Amino acid sequence: VTWGQMFVYQGFNEHCGWMHTTGYADVADLYEEKVKNINGTWVYEYEKELKKLSTKNITVSYLKDGKQIAVPFTGYYTHHGPIMGNRNGKWLALKEFNRSLSALIQSWVSTKANNLEEFKQAMRLLSNTTNNTVYADDKGNIAYWHGDFVPKRDPSFDFTRPVDGSIKATEWQGAHPLEEIVQVHNPSVGWIQNCNATPFTASGKDSPNKNKYPSYMAPDGENARGINAVRLLSTANNLTLDKVIELGYNHYLAAFDFLIPALLKDYDSYADANMKAVLKEAIDLLRNWDKTSSVTSIATTVAIDWANQLGQFVPRAETMEEGTNAIKRYEDMAKLSAGQKLESLKKVLDDLTKTYGDWRQPWGTINRYQRVAEGERFNDNKPSLAVALASSRWGSLPAFESRSGNGYNKRYGVSGNSFIAAVEFGKKLKAKTILTGGQSTDPKSPNFTDQAEGFINGKFKDIFFYKEDVMNNKVKTYHPGE
C-alpha cells in the first residue's frame, strides 16, 4: 500500500487485478501572481481587480538537542491555493487536488471491484492524482488508464511551467470525465505495458494516438525499460505464468543501444593513439558485450559507470515533464564530443582501479544484495548476495538500484522493485509473487531474507489464495486467546 492508507498499489482478488505505475498526467499547476503591498495589506491582481490574499498562522515544530522548537510563520493564499515561493519576483501559488475524502473512498472501493464495470465506477470518482492503472480480469479484459483526475485546461497555455494567475483563461474548467483521458481497452495485440513512461507505446500498434489528446494529459517521455518491454511483448506468444515471469526478468539494457555505438565510432576515429591504447581492453569488452547485465559481466560494470559519468555533461531538464524523456537524454549523451566520451571512460577505469585495485570487476562482485536491520549500515565484511539486475534507468525490467557509501565500497541495493506479482485469472486463480527480501522486519526471523534469492533470480513463490491451500501449507495455527 502507499499514501499511508488503503491505496493498494498492486493487488488482485479472485476476479480482477490492478497495478499502478508512476505517471505525469498534469494534475497540479503553479500560478504566477501579481502581488503588491498596499498600506500593509497584501493584494493580488485578478481580471484587472485587486483581491486580498488570505492568511493563516502556521506553526512548525521540530526537535533540536532533545528540545521541541516551535517556529511560527504566516501562510499566504490566493484563490488558486497557497503561495509556495517567489521566482523572478513573482509569487507562485499552487493549485492542486489533495487530501480529498473521495480519494480515500476510491482506494477502498477499488479493492472491492469484481469486474471491469465495478472497477471503472471506482475510477469515475476521479480522485487518484498520482498514478496510472493497469487492469486485468477473469473475463479476459485488459485495460490501461493514464492517470485518473486530470483538470480541463486551455491547451494553448504551457502548463508545464508557471502560468499567468491574473487572468481567467488559465483557470481549470472542471475535470475530464474518465472516458476522455488517455486509455487502452482490450487491444488486438493482446498485451498492455507501462514502465513509468509514455502511454503512447502501451500496446504496440494499438496504442493511443498522441495527436488526439491535449499535451497536458500525457507529457511523459519514453524510457529504455519501455522500449525493452515492447520489444519482448511484440514477439511473445503461448505465455504461461512462468513465461510471464521469465519475460519480466529480462536484463537487457536498451539504453546502451544508443550509447555504445556512439562510443565505438568515436574511439575508432580518435586520433590520440596513447588514449586508444589505454582504453583498448575496455573498448573490446564493450564491443563484444550483449548489453545484458549478469553477475560475471565486467562490461556491465564498465558500461554503467561510464554512462553515469558521461551523463554529468548533459544539462538537467528544465521541467519535470522534459525529465521523463529518457530517450532524449541518451541521444544527447551520444552526441557529446569524442573527448568527453573517452575521457569519461578513462576516469571510470581509474576510479574502479583506485576503489577495488583493478577495474576488471564483474558486476556481481560489486553489485550486491544485503538486508540490514533498521538503523544499521551496509558492511562489506558481512554476507551479501551477488545481483545480476541493474537500474531500470538503463532498461532492466527487474529494477535494482545500488550504490556505495561512506565506509563500504561494494554497491548495495537501496531501491527498485519491492514486490512483484504474476497472476493468472480463470476458473481458479493462480498467482506467484516475490518480495525483495522477506515478510519479516526482524533480522532474527527466518522470513527476513528467505525471499532474497528468489527476488534476485526471478524464482517466485506460489500464493496460497484459497483456504484449502492455506490449510494444506500452514506452519502454525492460531487459536483465539493464545
Beta strands, then each sheet from edge to edge (+ up, - down):
strand 1: 10-12
strand 2: 16-22
strand 3: 29-33
strand 4: 35-38
strand 5: 41-46
strand 6: 49-52
strand 7: 54-64
strand 8: 67-78
strand 9: 81-87
strand 10: 90-95
strand 11: 131-137
strand 12: 142-145
strand 13: 163-164
strand 14: 183-185
strand 15: 367-369
strand 16: 385-386
strand 17: 400-405
strand 18: 408-416
strand 19: 419-424
strand 20: 430-435
strand 21: 461-462
sheet 1: 1+ 2- 11+ 12- 14+
sheet 2: 7+ 8- 9+ 10- 3+ 13+
sheet 3: 4+ 5- 6+
sheet 4: 16+ 15- 18- 17+
sheet 5: 19+ 20- 21+
end
